[in-house]
């Protein structure tokens, strides 16, 4: 049986300290004295009042751990101890979780503080009652401890850690007097805290011990509180650290304190010059006040931009992200303010290790300060930006080697880019563009008509392309939505997008935005490529099968580029009587009838009726002295989707090339007639030897011209048209989207215009070539005149010879 000394409160208290801390009596001497001081205080306990509820919770916890025997033993021991031991032991057993097999270790004192604050709103063992006026809702103390939202968040409680950007955080002070700073396990910390609580609660039933111990301990808390309040009221007395702590907490919220105020001239918080402070306290206060300046900077930006509707969805998301970070920051301030208020209410001595000091604030606000600095730098860098440009500015801050800063910026970027991702998904899967504030990098011009939809209606805003999206990706995004709208509005194809694109749409959430940044080269690129290939392939199939794009392209080659030789030759023969007339006497319906006759008489009749229906005659603007050869031209009518490829500019290029080729073909036709004239008139004019020299010179000149025209025709036909057409056809066959076909067709036209000497750089050669053509026409006219004269002379000579013979006969008859 235990001796009376073993049942004394001091012995029991010392044994309890040894049991909780797991140390010997010599090692817990300091904690034992500490517990005696707590027992001698007048604090009220924070343990739960319902003893039965606590006991039931303990038994349920033991049963949950499959320790039914321990639960039964506990119930029996509780019944025996019900009338002897203080009720607070139950609270200790409930909260300390003695016997758990998975201890949790804390890497630093700051992390321990970060876990204790959200639950108990204090970091010292002196707090035992929360004032009812506090507007804070903490967890139920009886509930199992779980990480709060702040511990998983950003700049709130979880940010009180030793991870920084510019160097290690200052070394925090030990929790208990005389204890060296190390990284204790959570079991040791809980034992220290719970030991002090339990030591106080044991005195609830022992007033004699409380009276005895309280007499030997001076009540210094009241003196400190009194001096603190006196320092707050007047500037004549020395400002205490407690007053500075109170001012600092106000400054953290952007509110001027009594001794620390905002200097508008220097744009910073400064300690009043009349305050009597040591240099170390003044410097520490200025360092802490920087948080208030950073808070004001961020808060000013969010307040101004949150009300600006023109800032757009991306800007509002950025403001919401900043508000979220400030909310976490306010959680820390509320806890610190609660701690200070409780110290005032309970009269805790400032000199104790548990109270708020500037050094502790410096440690606990180290990481929040780094976080606010990063947010302030983002605010400065994002001034005047919106939409994709704003997202690019935020993304630029992710390129840092500090993982702490990078994770913060990536979290903000995922929120900022969420509207952009929503725009993008809506565009590539539905073809819809609802960009009220012009934030997306795809721009739409509602004034553009349907025939110019592909070329002019949708464009890229290069300034709004986020830096995490490449130019190739943005071009594909533009083409996807443009193809969908082209199919719906121009091709009148109402096929649902889901049938065109065999890709499932991802959920539009910030998590998708986060995935977008972590896997830009694989997952996101895969989505864009799949939608791009499927949509473009479907569009090209519609153009080729339903609208015969390739057939129309070949028709251009045969008729406007004179590829159908028999048709062109027969048409020229039929048109010759009409075209030699003055241009003012021509009628288009007559020429159209001749065109239809040429079609029916050649292989052109086997072409598609749709192609022949588009073939027509066009008369150019008439100038004085022009003949039909100068104004005649073939035309090919294009409309609907194929007009997107064969635009007005392209058709004007075709017209220029046709006129050049038609003129060259006419020269060949003229020289052929000249050769025919030589062959037909050579024998007739042998009787006129005077013309033999002139006709010989004409024959040599015509032969040289024929050789020149044949070489030129060979160059145009094979070196220019056939080679360029082969390149165009190969590109069209390999084209992945409509833009590739349009680009290949434009390159084809530019090539033939350049090689046919129709561009501006070949103007001198073209003038010389036209001069040669004019000489051929003059040669024809001159030779025709020579032949007419020679034939007239031959006719006269024949008549003269006939008359001479007739006269000789008459003379013979007379004689």
ABEGO torsion letter per residue (X at the ends): XBBAAAABAAAAAAAAAAAAAGBBAAAAAAAAAAAAAAAABABBBABBABAAAAAAAAAAAAAAAGBAAAAAAAAAAAAAAAAABBAAAAAAAAAAGBGBABBBBBABAAAAAAAAAAAAGBABAABABBBAABABBBBBAABBBBBBAAAABBABAAABBABBAAEBBBBBBBABBGBBBBBBBAAAAAAAAAAAAAAAAAAAABAAAAAAAAAABBBAAAAAAAAAAAAAABAABBBBAAAAAAAAAAAAAGBBBAABBBBAAAGBBBBBAABBBBAAAAAAAAAAAAAAAAAAAAAAAAAAAAABAAAEAAAAAAAAAAAAAAAAAAAAAAAAAAAAAAAAAAGBBAABAABBBAAAAAAAAAAAAAAAAAAAAAAAAABGBBEAAAAAAAAAAABBABAAAAAAAAAAAAAAAAAAAAAAAAAAAAGBBBBAAGABABBBBAABBAAAAAAAABBBBAAABBAABBAAAAAAAAAAAAAAAAAAAAAGBABBAAAABBBBBBBBBAAAAAAAAABAAAAAAAAAAAAAAAAAAAAAAAAAAAAGAAAAAAAAAAAAAGABAAAAAAAAAAAAAAAABBAAABBAAAAAAAAAAAAAABAAAABBAAAAAABBBBBBBBBBGBBAAAABBBBBBBBEAAAAABBAAAAAAAAAAAAAAAAAAAAAAAAAAAAAAAAAAAAAAAABAAAAAAAAAAAAAAAAAAAAAAAAAAAAAAAAAAAAAAAAAAAAAABABAAAAAAAAAAAAAAAAAAAGABAAAAAAAAAAAAAAAAAAAAAAAAAAAAAAAAAAAAAAAAAAAAAAAAAAAAAAAX
